[in-house]
Amino acid sequence: MLNKEYLERRDEEIEEISTNESIAQAIENGLIIVAQQVIGQGKEAFVCWGIDNEDRFVAVKTYKLYKTTHRGVIHGTRRGNPYAVISQFAKLEYYKNLDMFQAKLPVPEPYKYAGFSYAMELIGDEEGPAPLLRDLSKSFFDDPADVLEECIEILYDMFQAHFVHGDFSEHNLLWHDEKVHAIDFLQAKSFALKDAVPYGSALIPLSRAYRILRKDLNSLLPFFKRLFRIEVDYNEVLEYILGDIKENVDREIELNLETSS
């Protein structure tokens, strides 16, 4: 384990990459040829949009140094080069995005990763990105219950394709062409249909996926209740999303109870 003094000195020696430097790197790496503007900025990453060499509108997500709460996600990153860490994050999210896109889920098409960034289809048009659900007023939708139903269907389709999102909320859902689209996939997981998974497997145990799904529902449903006064039966929605996988979930819960008793 690295000692505290070394960690503090190392942190002082590493400087955060500016947005201008990152955009310049994205251009140099061929992710875009023209950058329009930064459209999102968080603790862990920022997103800009522009045009690539195939004349497509693209969004480019770039990770920040040491600002990410996901720093310990990758095995060994606490000892690793921080630039390598955020490069790995960009690569990981690209492939998670690709898996969901190939499963025909309503997510942007990923195009390419390089450096600390990855480029994907811009959900929007020549004017810029589509709005997030969080930015839309309650008078925007004719029937917000239909929008909630669509969000639930996305969660259902994800779970049946053996994915959980991990941050399925109004902050990561876009509204475009009268449809909801999901974004932000670094925290997404693929899961096995059981808890016994081999050591080092890319799949997480089913009971963990079940907990993540419940977390996602606990983010989504309160938003619709708070903004639109729409209340639904949580357990009924959860059971619907589980579908045929519910039998497997019930089995693992029962086995876990027997083991702990």
Rosetta blueprint (number, residue, H / E / L):
1 M L
2 L L
3 N L
4 K H
5 E H
6 Y H
7 L H
8 E H
9 R H
10 R H
11 D H
12 E H
13 E H
14 I L
15 E L
16 E L
17 I L
18 S L
19 T H
20 N H
21 E H
22 S H
23 I H
24 A H
25 Q H
26 A H
27 I H
28 E H
29 N L
30 G L
31 L L
32 I L
33 I L
34 V E
35 A E
36 Q E
37 Q E
38 V E
39 I E
40 G E
41 Q E
42 G L
43 K L
44 E L
45 A E
46 F E
47 V E
48 C E
49 W E
50 G E
51 I E
52 D L
53 N L
54 E L
55 D L
56 R L
57 F E
58 V E
59 A E
60 V E
61 K E
62 T E
63 Y E
64 K L
65 L L
66 Y L
67 K L
68 T L
69 T L
70 H L
71 R L
72 G L
73 V L
74 I L
75 H L
76 G L
77 T L
78 R L
79 R L
80 G L
81 N L
82 P H
83 Y H
84 A H
85 V H
86 I H
87 S H
88 Q H
89 F H
90 A H
91 K H
92 L H
93 E H
94 Y H
95 Y H
96 K H
97 N H
98 L H
99 D H
100 M H
101 F H
102 Q H
103 A L
104 K L
105 L L
106 P L
107 V L
108 P L
109 E L
110 P E
111 Y E
112 K E
113 Y E
114 A E
115 G L
116 F L
117 S E
118 Y E
119 A E
120 M E
121 E E
122 L L
123 I L
124 G E
125 D E
126 E L
127 E L
128 G E
129 P E
130 A L
131 P L
132 L E
133 L H
134 R H
135 D H
136 L L
137 S L
138 K L
139 S L
140 F L
141 F L
142 D L
143 D L
144 P H
145 A H
146 D H
147 V H
148 L H
149 E H
150 E H
151 C H
152 I H
153 E H
154 I H
155 L H
156 Y H
157 D H
158 M H
159 F H
160 Q H
161 A L
162 H L
163 F E
164 V E
165 H L
166 G L
167 D L
168 F L
169 S L
170 E H
171 H H
172 N H
173 L E
174 L E
175 W E
176 H E
177 D L
178 E L
179 K E
180 V E
181 H E
182 A E
183 I L
184 D L
185 F L
186 L L
187 Q L
188 A L
189 K E
190 S E
191 F E
192 A L
193 L L
194 K L
195 D L
196 A L
197 V L
198 P L
199 Y L
200 G L
201 S L
202 A L
203 L L
204 I E
205 P L
206 L H
207 S H
208 R H
209 A H
210 Y H
211 R H
212 I H
213 L H
214 R H
215 K H
216 D H
217 L H
218 N H
219 S H
220 L H
221 L H
222 P H
223 F H
224 F H
225 K H
226 R H
227 L H
228 F H
229 R L
230 I L
231 E L
232 V L
233 D L
234 Y H
235 N H
236 E H
237 V H
238 L H
239 E H
240 Y H
241 I H
242 L H
243 G H
244 D H
245 I H
246 K H
247 E H
248 N H
249 V H
250 D H
251 R H
252 E H
253 I H
254 E H
255 L H
256 N H
257 L H
258 E H
259 T H
260 S H
261 S L
